[in-house]
Amino acid sequence: MLFTGNNPFEGYTYLIRGGTMNIERLGNTLATASPLILTGLSVAFAFRTGLFNIGASGQMLFGGFCATAVALTLSAPKPILLLISVIAAGIGGALWGVVPGLLKSKFNVHEVVSSIMMNWIAYWVIYYAVPTYLKGAFLETESKKISHEASLRVDWLTNLFDGSYINLGLFIGIISVIVIAFILNKTVLGYELKSVGFNRYAAEYAGISVNKNIVLAMMISGALAGLAGAALYIGNASNIQIGILPPQGFDGIAVSLLGSNTPIGVLAAAIFFGLLYSGKGFMNAMTNIPPEIADTIIATIIYFAATSVLIEKGLDRLKKKRRGN
């Protein structure tokens, strides 16, 4: 900001105010953070089990497609319709995550490669499926709009936040954080998943089914990303568009890194990222600072989060050398 001839303090002030200056903007910040909570949790869960799920965007897209398809085709009372839509999103994401898991467990195909390929498979499946089966009345680039009964937006929450687009996706994210934290820290399943991630050979020697846990970990990670698709496409938005791979899946990597791959850390990091995204437009409107500065901030955070691990390892090596001397 300083190098572009602007006041950084003023810029950051407007950036924060843009996401928190009133109850409506605060609601929009939380709504923006909702998919990021779930994609960040998806990546963090995979990290904790020794996997790198870079396919959250495809899992999110396919999960959102499943939720949208249910919302547009099923007629039921709102609570039942929302429940089925959210479950469909989770199943869709899990289905998109199980393929990299199987390839990893059976053929040792690196999950980064296979999950990237699954991203593009999801992209093209939705690209052809939406115009064919869910086409809107006037545009072939997006699906029909879902009704209010099928949307995660509810009147009491919208009114509480003065007309913002906050929706039940936020509660789905918070509940997921609690459930994943419980699974990882309080259950035998969580212990086995973390053991496989820490040392798969030691886990196998201890009698843990490594292949089963790899597939299960990718399924759970994919299901979380699928829920993010529901939060975005039937929550923040009212339809699904083709030709767009949701960036929230890739932003989930940054959220996970900033949150130290812990559920509570992911929740806090996602809200921070939601603040950046919500506030950057207001910052640009009030100053001459381009909104891309917020994206630069996010990229800088990723680099610092990544190098912090290297710095920590370097410090540990120095301590060991000193102890050896």
C-alpha positions, 0 to 999 in steps of 0.5 A: 500500500505504501509503495502505491502511494497510499496510507496503509493505516487508512487502508487497513482501517477501511478493510476492517470497517468494510466487514464489521462497520454494521450488523449487515456487513458483519453478517455478510462477513460470516456468510463469506466465511461459511464455505471457507470454514468447511473447505479449511476443515476439509484440508486440515482433516486431510493434513492431520491424517497425512494426506493433502487434499487439493481437490476440495474445489471439485468436491465442493462443486459436485457437492453443491451440484447435488444439493442444487439438484435436490433443491430444484427437483424435490418438493417437501417442507423446508426443514426436510428439504434442507436436510436432504439437500445438505446430506446429498452435498456431503455424499457428493463430496465424499464420492468425489473424495473416495476416488483419490483415496482408493487410488492412494491406498491400492496403487499408491497414486499421490492424492495431489495428482488424482485430486487435481484431476478430479477437480477438472472431472467435476468441472466438466460434469457440471459444465454439461449437466447443468445446461442439460438438466437444470438449465435456467429459463434465459441463460444456459450458463447457470441453473434455475434459481432455487426457491426460498423454501429450498434455500439455507437462508431463513427469515429470522437470521436475515432479519437479525443481521439486517438483510445480509445474506448470512444463512444456515451454512454458518451453523453447518460449519460450526457444527462440523468444527465441533464434530471433527474436533471430537472425532480427532481428539476423543475417538478411536477412529481419530487416533487411528487416522492420525496414527496412519498420517504420522507413520503409516508403517508403524500404524500397520505394524500396530494392526491398524488398517492403513488402506481403509483409513486412507480411503475413509480420511479422503471420504470425510475430507471430501464430505466436508468440502461437499458441505461447503458446496451446499453453504455456497450454492444454496446458501450464499447464492441461489443457483449454480453457474457453469465454467467456474471452479470455486476458489474457496476450495483452494483458499481452504488450503490457506485457511488450514495453514493459518489455523495450524490444521486444527478445527478451532484454528480453522474457524478463526482463520476462516472468519479472518479471510471472510473479513478480508473478502468482505472488506476489500470492496469497501477499502477500494471504494473509500481509497485508491487502494486496489482490491487485489491488495487483499489477495496479496495479503492472503498470498503473503499469509500463505508464504509466512505460514509455510515458512514458519514450519521451516523456521521452526525446524531450523530452530530445532536443529540449532538447539540439537547442535547446541545440546550436542556441543 
